[in-house]
Amino acid sequence: MGVRDYRAFGWPTAAPHLPLSPAGSWGRAGFPPSGWRGGVRFPTFRRMARNLPPITSPYDVFIRPLEWMGLRRARGALWSRLPEGAPGLEIGAGTGANLPYYPQDGLVVVTDVSPRAIRHVRRKRPSSSPPLVVADARMLPFRTDAFAWVAATLVFCEVGSPVAGLMEARRVLRRDGVVALLEHVRPRGVLGVLADALTRLTAPIWGEHFDRDTARNVELAGFAVERRHAWLRGGLVLLFARPHPMSGARPTGDRTL
């Protein structure tokens, strides 16, 4: 990717090879150089990333049966409903499972808290990868009202404070923008009890929650849910929401690179 003007998204005027540049104004693995003084403490993200499980291709193999069971169809439904030609943000790219679904027109900015995940996305599409940024969902380094849409798939089940992360999504989203979420949540019936028990094991180890109510968290963050689709006995949900006009003051405090 060549030099582009990223001032609209809080980046410097000329940010070559954002961010996995082997040299230049950006450091290794998507981090700014050591002398940088910005609004986000990226070394904190580096320390956090050390505690994450390895993000490697075996994850794609592990999740493939779920893709066959309906996850692939749900991904397609999410990305097909996003505005064409408008700048958007994906939170939590993981291993880049959504790369084939990105809109052809418009800028898509990709974030993940793990530098390892960002490298993996870069390897999947080395010649035409989108802008890649190491960032925590709860502290996004973009200006307010920067994007027309925000998307995340299987992300807020692992975010430590999902409402805080969703409030950050609302901050960087335009007032008429849309947030699209594909998440596994607490299913109905006996499966819900099993999800509660499983979460007691997985949450302390790597932060995975199978018992969350994402629709409720979306509303608490100041969104109004417009569409909701469910699969697998309600255990997998697709939500489309917009900032609620009566949710009060929008979050402030730009965190730009």
C-alpha positions in Angstrom: 0.0 0.0 0.0 1.4 3.4 -1.0 1.4 6.7 0.8 -2.1 8.0 1.5 -3.6 10.9 3.4 -5.0 9.6 6.7 -5.6 12.9 8.5 -9.3 12.2 8.5 -8.7 9.2 10.7 -6.2 10.9 13.0 -3.1 9.6 11.3 -0.1 11.7 10.1 -0.4 13.2 6.6 2.0 10.6 5.1 2.0 7.2 6.8 3.8 4.8 4.5 2.8 1.1 4.8 0.5 1.6 7.7 1.4 0.1 10.0 3.6 -2.9 9.3 6.4 -0.8 7.8 9.9 -2.3 7.9 11.3 1.2 8.2 10.2 4.8 8.2 7.9 6.7 10.6 6.3 3.6 12.1 7.9 0.9 14.3 7.9 -2.8 14.1 4.6 -4.8 14.3 2.5 -1.7 13.9 3.7 0.2 16.9 4.9 3.8 16.7 8.6 4.5 17.2 10.0 4.6 20.7 10.1 8.4 20.9 6.4 8.8 19.9 4.2 10.9 22.2 0.6 10.3 21.3 -2.7 9.8 23.1 -2.5 6.0 23.3 0.0 4.0 25.4 0.8 1.3 22.9 3.4 -0.4 25.1 0.4 -1.3 27.3 -1.1 -3.1 24.3 2.2 -4.9 23.8 2.2 -6.2 27.4 -1.5 -7.2 27.0 -0.8 -9.1 23.8 1.8 -11.3 25.6 -1.0 -12.8 27.6 -3.2 -13.7 24.6 -3.3 -17.2 23.2 -1.4 -17.7 19.9 -3.3 -16.4 16.9 -2.2 -18.9 14.2 -3.7 -20.8 11.3 -4.9 -23.7 13.5 -7.6 -21.4 14.8 -9.0 -21.3 11.2 -9.0 -25.1 11.2 -10.7 -25.2 14.6 -13.5 -22.8 13.6 -14.1 -24.3 10.2 -16.9 -26.7 11.4 -18.7 -23.7 12.9 -18.3 -21.9 9.5 -20.1 -24.9 7.9 -22.8 -24.8 10.6 -23.9 -21.3 9.7 -21.1 -18.9 10.7 -20.1 -18.4 7.1 -23.6 -17.5 6.1 -23.9 -15.1 9.1 -20.6 -13.4 8.0 -22.0 -12.9 4.6 -25.2 -11.4 6.0 -23.3 -8.9 8.1 -20.9 -7.6 5.4 -23.5 -7.5 2.6 -25.6 -5.0 4.6 -22.8 -2.5 5.3 -22.8 0.8 3.3 -20.8 0.7 0.1 -18.1 3.3 -0.6 -18.0 4.5 3.0 -15.1 4.4 5.4 -15.4 1.7 8.0 -13.7 0.0 10.9 -13.3 -3.6 11.8 -12.6 -4.2 15.5 -10.7 -7.4 16.3 -9.6 -8.8 13.0 -8.2 -12.0 14.6 -6.8 -14.2 11.8 -8.5 -12.2 9.0 -11.5 -14.5 8.5 -13.5 -11.5 7.2 -11.0 -10.4 4.6 -12.9 -12.0 1.7 -16.1 -10.1 2.7 -14.7 -6.5 2.8 -16.5 -4.0 0.6 -14.7 -3.3 -2.7 -15.2 0.4 -2.5 -14.3 2.6 0.5 -11.6 2.5 3.1 -11.6 -0.4 5.6 -9.4 0.1 8.7 -8.6 -3.1 10.6 -7.6 -3.3 14.3 -6.7 -6.0 16.7 -5.1 -5.9 20.2 -2.6 -8.6 19.2 0.4 -7.7 17.1 0.5 -11.4 16.2 -3.0 -11.2 14.7 -2.1 -8.1 12.7 0.9 -10.0 11.3 -1.3 -12.9 10.4 -3.7 -10.6 8.5 -0.8 -9.1 6.7 0.4 -12.5 5.6 -3.0 -13.5 4.3 -3.1 -10.5 1.9 0.5 -9.2 1.5 -0.1 -7.2 -1.7 -3.4 -5.5 -0.9 -3.9 -5.5 2.9 -6.0 -2.8 4.4 -4.6 -0.3 6.9 -3.7 -2.4 10.0 -3.5 -0.9 13.5 -2.8 -2.5 16.8 -5.4 -1.1 19.2 -7.6 -2.1 22.1 -11.4 -1.9 21.5 -11.7 0.1 24.7 -9.3 2.8 23.6 -9.4 3.3 19.8 -6.8 5.7 18.4 -9.3 7.5 16.0 -11.0 10.8 16.1 -14.7 11.1 16.9 -17.2 10.6 14.0 -14.5 9.1 11.8 -16.4 6.1 10.3 -19.7 5.4 8.6 -19.8 1.9 10.0 -18.1 -0.3 12.6 -18.1 -4.1 12.5 -16.9 -6.9 14.8 -17.3 -10.6 14.6 -16.7 -12.9 17.7 -14.9 -10.1 19.5 -16.9 -8.7 22.4 -17.1 -12.2 24.0 -13.4 -11.6 24.9 -13.3 -7.8 25.6 -12.8 -7.2 29.3 -15.4 -4.4 29.5 -17.8 -4.9 26.5 -19.9 -1.9 27.2 -16.8 0.3 27.4 -15.6 -1.1 24.0 -19.0 -0.5 22.5 -19.0 3.1 23.8 -15.7 3.6 22.0 -17.3 2.2 18.8 -20.1 4.8 19.3 -17.6 7.6 19.7 -15.7 6.9 16.4 -19.0 6.2 14.6 -20.8 9.0 12.8 -24.2 10.0 14.2 -26.0 8.3 11.3 -23.6 5.4 11.2 -24.3 1.7 11.9 -22.6 -0.9 14.1 -22.8 -4.5 13.0 -21.9 -7.3 15.4 -21.8 -11.0 15.0 -21.3 -12.6 18.4 -21.9 -15.8 20.3 -24.1 -15.2 23.3 -25.8 -17.1 26.1 -28.2 -19.5 24.4 -31.7 -20.5 25.6 -32.6 -23.3 27.8 -30.2 -26.0 29.1 -27.5 -24.8 26.7 -27.5 -21.5 28.6 -26.7 -23.3 31.9 -23.9 -25.1 30.1 -22.6 -21.8 28.8 -22.6 -20.4 32.3 -20.5 -23.3 33.6 -18.1 -23.2 30.6 -17.5 -19.5 31.1 -16.4 -20.1 34.7 -13.5 -22.1 33.2 -12.6 -20.1 30.1 -13.0 -16.5 31.4 -10.1 -16.7 34.0 -7.8 -18.5 31.5 -8.1 -16.4 28.3 -11.1 -14.1 28.9 -13.6 -16.0 26.8 -17.3 -15.5 27.8 -20.1 -17.7 26.5 -22.8 -16.2 28.7 -23.0 -12.6 27.6 -26.1 -10.7 26.5 -24.6 -8.6 23.6 -27.9 -7.0 22.7 -28.3 -5.6 26.2 -24.7 -4.4 26.2 -25.3 -2.6 22.9 -28.3 -0.8 24.4 -26.3 0.1 27.5 -23.6 1.7 25.3 -26.1 4.0 23.8 -27.3 2.2 20.6 -30.7 1.3 19.4 -30.9 -2.2 17.9 -32.6 -2.1 14.5 -32.2 -5.7 13.3 -31.5 -8.9 15.1 -31.0 -12.4 13.6 -30.3 -15.6 15.6 -28.9 -19.0 14.8 -28.0 -22.1 16.8 -30.8 -21.8 19.4 -30.0 -18.2 19.9 -26.4 -18.9 20.7 -25.2 -16.9 17.6 -26.7 -13.4 17.0 -26.2 -10.8 14.3 -27.1 -7.3 15.4 -27.4 -4.0 13.5 -27.7 -0.9 15.6 -27.4 2.9 15.4 -26.5 5.5 18.0 -29.7 6.2 20.0 -30.7 9.9 19.6 -31.8 10.0 23.2 -28.8 8.3 24.7 -27.3 11.6 26.0 -24.0 13.2 25.4 -21.6 11.3 23.1 -18.2 10.2 24.5 -15.5 12.7 24.0 -11.8 12.8 24.1 -10.2 12.0 20.8 -7.3 9.5 20.9 -5.5 10.0 17.6 -2.1 8.8 16.4 
